[in-house]
Amino acid sequence: MPRFAANLSMLYNEHAFLDRFAAAAADGFMAVEYLFPYAFAAKDLQQRLQDHGLQQVLFNAPPGDWDAGERGLACLPGREVEFRAGIHQALEYAQALACPRIHVMAGIAPGGTEHATLLATYRANLAWAAEQARSAGCKVLIEPINTRDMPGYFLSLQSAAHALVQDIGALNLQVQFDLYHCQIMEGDLASKLRQYLPTGRVGHLQIAGVPQRHEPSVGEVNYAYLFEVMDEVSAQCGWDGWVGCEYRPALGAVAGATRAGLAWRP
């Protein structure tokens, strides 16, 4: 059975953020992920993990001005100083929380800048970030995100992400394979799991129902079958990563909404 991590940015929203750790542990999760830790002191997050026997398996590097619509800095020419400062901050949190993976968001492609320029900036920033993370014992992940939810996002296809990881060649640079985004952009999820998991380039999986991003039991994707595929391929190739539950409960933020929707878990 896949190992599931609760995404605390989306699940348990009836609780204040720091109280979501306890709620996830009470429902049997052994690991957590979320978007950003930076609004909280690392020691406070570390204490919640320890108190509830949870592993921190993933969070994002600073994305720029999120409230203004920025979704990462890695492909943006002229933002390298800010990008590097964000990676240093993320690695400090990763070490404090014993988190082995940091997702580095590519960013929204600015109009008027050639694709080749954006790609060169993205590649250079990722290579630098991977080198910094390597010395800290951490992996850098990149995630193709669908352009319906995030118009203009620079990285949207699995093939592009895997080609870039292979081209850069850093062993600690991997792909964050979100099946929700992949279904919207490409589909053919079972074949892609069989294609990419054995390569060693997939560092993390994420799931959500399509199209509304609710529980995996809701929508057009047969996740029960895909969990069997994950088990089958993992047994063959030794993939032992986590599957992040990055979905919005269909019942919203009312009390018990997340727990009520967990019947999909094997």
C-alpha positions as CSV (number, residue, x, y, z in Angstrom):
1,M,0.0,0.0,0.0
2,P,1.4,3.5,-0.8
3,R,2.5,5.6,2.1
4,F,0.3,8.7,2.3
5,A,1.3,12.1,3.7
6,A,-1.4,14.7,4.7
7,N,-1.1,18.0,3.0
8,L,-1.8,20.4,5.9
9,S,-2.3,23.4,3.6
10,M,-5.4,21.8,2.1
11,L,-6.6,19.3,4.7
12,Y,-8.0,19.9,8.2
13,N,-8.8,23.6,7.5
14,E,-11.3,23.6,10.3
15,H,-8.3,23.8,12.6
16,A,-5.6,26.5,13.0
17,F,-2.5,25.5,11.1
18,L,-0.5,24.3,14.1
19,D,-3.4,22.2,15.3
20,R,-3.6,20.3,12.0
21,F,-0.6,18.1,12.9
22,A,-2.6,16.5,15.8
23,A,-5.6,16.0,13.6
24,A,-3.5,14.3,10.9
25,A,-1.9,12.0,13.4
26,A,-5.2,11.2,15.0
27,D,-6.4,10.0,11.5
28,G,-3.5,7.7,11.1
29,F,-1.2,9.7,8.9
30,M,2.5,9.2,9.6
31,A,3.8,12.1,7.5
32,V,2.9,15.6,6.5
33,E,3.6,18.1,3.7
34,Y,2.4,21.7,3.1
35,L,3.1,24.6,0.9
36,F,5.2,26.9,3.1
37,P,6.6,26.9,6.7
38,Y,7.9,30.4,6.8
39,A,5.1,32.0,8.8
40,F,6.1,29.9,11.8
41,A,9.2,29.4,13.7
42,A,11.0,26.2,12.8
43,K,11.2,25.2,16.4
44,D,7.4,25.4,16.7
45,L,6.9,23.2,13.7
46,Q,9.6,20.8,14.9
47,Q,7.8,20.5,18.2
48,R,4.5,19.6,16.6
49,L,6.2,16.9,14.5
50,Q,7.8,15.4,17.6
51,D,4.7,15.6,19.7
52,H,2.6,13.6,17.2
53,G,5.2,11.2,15.8
54,L,5.1,12.7,12.3
55,Q,7.7,13.0,9.5
56,Q,8.0,16.2,7.5
57,V,8.4,14.9,3.9
58,L,8.0,18.0,1.7
59,F,7.5,21.8,1.6
60,N,8.1,24.5,-1.0
61,A,10.9,27.0,-1.3
62,P,9.8,30.7,-1.1
63,P,7.8,31.5,-4.3
64,G,8.3,35.2,-4.5
65,D,5.2,37.4,-3.7
66,W,2.5,34.7,-3.5
67,D,-0.3,37.2,-2.6
68,A,0.6,39.2,-5.7
69,G,0.3,36.1,-7.9
70,E,3.9,35.0,-8.1
71,R,4.3,31.3,-8.3
72,G,8.1,30.8,-8.1
73,L,11.2,32.5,-9.1
74,A,13.4,29.8,-10.7
75,C,12.7,30.7,-14.4
76,L,12.7,34.5,-13.9
77,P,15.8,36.4,-15.2
78,G,16.9,39.1,-12.8
79,R,15.6,37.5,-9.7
80,E,18.5,35.2,-9.0
81,V,19.6,37.0,-5.8
82,E,16.1,36.6,-4.3
83,F,15.9,33.0,-5.5
84,R,19.2,32.1,-3.8
85,A,18.2,33.7,-0.6
86,G,15.0,31.7,-0.7
87,I,16.9,28.5,-1.2
88,H,19.1,29.2,1.8
89,Q,16.0,29.9,3.9
90,A,14.3,26.7,2.7
91,L,17.4,24.6,3.5
92,E,17.6,26.1,7.1
93,Y,14.0,24.9,7.6
94,A,14.6,21.6,6.0
95,Q,17.5,20.9,8.3
96,A,15.5,21.9,11.4
97,L,12.5,19.8,10.4
98,A,14.6,16.8,9.1
99,C,12.7,17.3,5.8
100,P,14.5,15.5,2.9
101,R,12.7,17.3,0.0
102,I,12.1,20.9,-1.1
103,H,9.9,21.7,-4.1
104,V,11.2,24.7,-6.1
105,M,8.5,26.3,-8.1
106,A,9.4,27.4,-11.7
107,G,7.3,30.6,-11.8
108,I,4.9,32.2,-14.3
109,A,6.5,32.9,-17.6
110,P,6.7,36.6,-18.1
111,G,5.4,38.0,-21.4
112,G,8.0,39.3,-23.8
113,T,10.8,37.1,-22.7
114,E,12.1,34.3,-25.0
115,H,11.5,30.8,-23.9
116,A,15.2,30.0,-24.4
117,T,16.1,32.7,-21.9
118,L,13.6,31.5,-19.3
119,L,14.9,27.9,-19.8
120,A,18.5,28.9,-19.4
121,T,17.7,30.8,-16.2
122,Y,15.6,27.9,-14.9
123,R,18.3,25.4,-15.6
124,A,21.1,27.5,-14.0
125,N,19.0,28.1,-10.9
126,L,18.1,24.5,-10.5
127,A,21.7,23.3,-10.9
128,W,22.8,25.8,-8.3
129,A,20.0,24.9,-5.9
130,A,20.7,21.2,-6.3
131,E,24.3,21.8,-5.4
132,Q,23.4,23.7,-2.3
133,A,20.9,21.1,-1.3
134,R,23.4,18.2,-1.9
135,S,25.7,19.5,0.7
136,A,22.8,19.7,3.1
137,G,21.6,16.2,2.3
138,C,18.4,17.4,0.7
139,K,16.7,16.8,-2.6
140,V,15.3,19.5,-4.9
141,L,12.0,18.7,-6.7
142,I,10.4,20.3,-9.7
143,E,6.7,19.8,-10.4
144,P,4.8,20.2,-13.7
145,I,1.6,22.1,-12.9
146,N,-1.4,22.4,-15.1
147,T,-2.0,25.7,-16.9
148,R,-5.7,25.6,-16.2
149,D,-5.3,26.2,-12.5
150,M,-2.1,28.2,-13.0
151,P,-2.1,29.9,-16.4
152,G,1.4,30.6,-17.8
153,Y,3.2,28.3,-15.4
154,F,6.6,27.6,-17.0
155,L,6.7,23.8,-16.4
156,S,3.6,21.8,-17.3
157,L,4.5,18.5,-18.8
158,Q,6.1,15.4,-17.3
159,S,8.4,14.8,-20.3
160,A,9.8,18.4,-20.0
161,A,10.5,17.9,-16.3
162,H,12.2,14.5,-16.7
163,A,14.3,15.8,-19.7
164,L,15.5,18.7,-17.6
165,V,16.4,16.6,-14.6
166,Q,18.2,14.2,-16.9
167,D,20.0,17.0,-18.6
168,I,21.2,18.7,-15.4
169,G,22.3,15.4,-14.1
170,A,22.3,16.2,-10.3
171,L,21.4,13.0,-8.4
172,N,19.4,15.0,-5.9
173,L,17.3,16.8,-8.5
174,Q,14.0,14.9,-9.0
175,V,10.4,15.3,-10.3
176,Q,7.4,15.8,-8.1
177,F,4.8,13.8,-10.0
178,D,1.3,15.2,-9.2
179,L,-1.3,12.9,-10.8
180,Y,-4.0,15.6,-10.6
181,H,-1.9,18.0,-12.7
182,C,-0.8,15.3,-15.1
183,Q,-4.4,14.1,-15.7
184,I,-5.5,17.6,-16.7
185,M,-2.5,18.2,-19.0
186,E,-1.8,14.7,-20.4
187,G,-3.8,11.8,-18.9
188,D,-2.5,8.2,-19.4
189,L,-1.6,8.1,-15.7
190,A,-1.0,4.3,-15.3
191,S,1.4,4.3,-18.3
192,K,3.3,7.3,-16.9
193,L,3.7,5.7,-13.5
194,R,5.1,2.6,-15.2
195,Q,7.3,4.8,-17.4
196,Y,8.7,7.2,-14.8
197,L,8.9,5.5,-11.4
198,P,11.6,3.0,-12.5
199,T,13.9,5.8,-13.7
200,G,14.7,6.9,-10.2
201,R,13.8,10.5,-11.2
202,V,10.5,10.6,-9.3
203,G,11.0,11.9,-5.7
204,H,7.4,12.3,-4.6
205,L,3.8,11.7,-5.8
206,Q,0.7,13.7,-5.1
207,I,-3.0,12.9,-5.7
208,A,-6.4,14.6,-5.9
209,G,-9.7,14.0,-7.6
210,V,-10.1,15.5,-11.1
211,P,-11.5,18.0,-12.0
212,Q,-12.6,19.6,-8.7
213,R,-9.5,18.7,-6.7
214,H,-11.5,16.9,-4.0
215,E,-11.0,13.5,-2.5
216,P,-9.3,10.9,-4.8
217,S,-12.6,8.9,-4.7
218,V,-14.4,11.8,-6.4
219,G,-14.1,12.5,-10.1
220,E,-12.8,10.9,-13.3
221,V,-9.7,9.1,-12.1
222,N,-9.8,5.5,-10.8
223,Y,-7.3,5.9,-7.9
224,A,-8.0,2.5,-6.5
225,Y,-6.5,1.0,-9.7
226,L,-3.6,3.5,-9.7
227,F,-2.7,2.6,-6.1
228,E,-2.4,-1.0,-7.3
229,V,-0.2,0.2,-10.1
230,M,2.0,2.1,-7.7
231,D,2.4,-1.0,-5.5
232,E,3.2,-3.2,-8.6
233,V,5.8,-0.9,-10.0
234,S,7.3,-0.1,-6.6
235,A,7.7,-3.8,-5.9
236,Q,9.6,-4.1,-9.2
237,C,11.8,-1.1,-9.0
238,G,12.1,-0.4,-5.3
239,W,10.5,3.0,-5.3
240,D,9.7,3.9,-1.7
241,G,8.5,7.5,-1.8
242,W,5.5,9.2,-0.2
243,V,2.2,10.0,-1.8
244,G,1.0,13.5,-0.8
245,C,-2.8,14.0,-0.3
246,E,-3.0,17.5,-1.8
247,Y,-6.7,17.9,-2.2
248,R,-9.6,20.0,-0.9
249,P,-12.2,18.1,1.2
250,A,-15.5,18.2,-0.6
251,L,-17.3,19.2,2.6
252,G,-15.0,22.3,2.9
253,A,-13.7,23.6,6.2
254,V,-16.5,22.4,8.5
255,A,-15.6,20.3,11.5
256,G,-14.8,16.7,10.6
257,A,-14.7,17.4,6.8
258,T,-11.3,15.8,6.2
259,R,-12.0,12.7,8.4
260,A,-15.4,12.2,6.7
261,G,-13.7,12.0,3.3
262,L,-11.0,9.5,4.2
263,A,-12.9,6.3,3.2
264,W,-10.8,6.3,-0.1
265,R,-7.7,5.2,1.7
266,P,-6.9,1.5,1.1
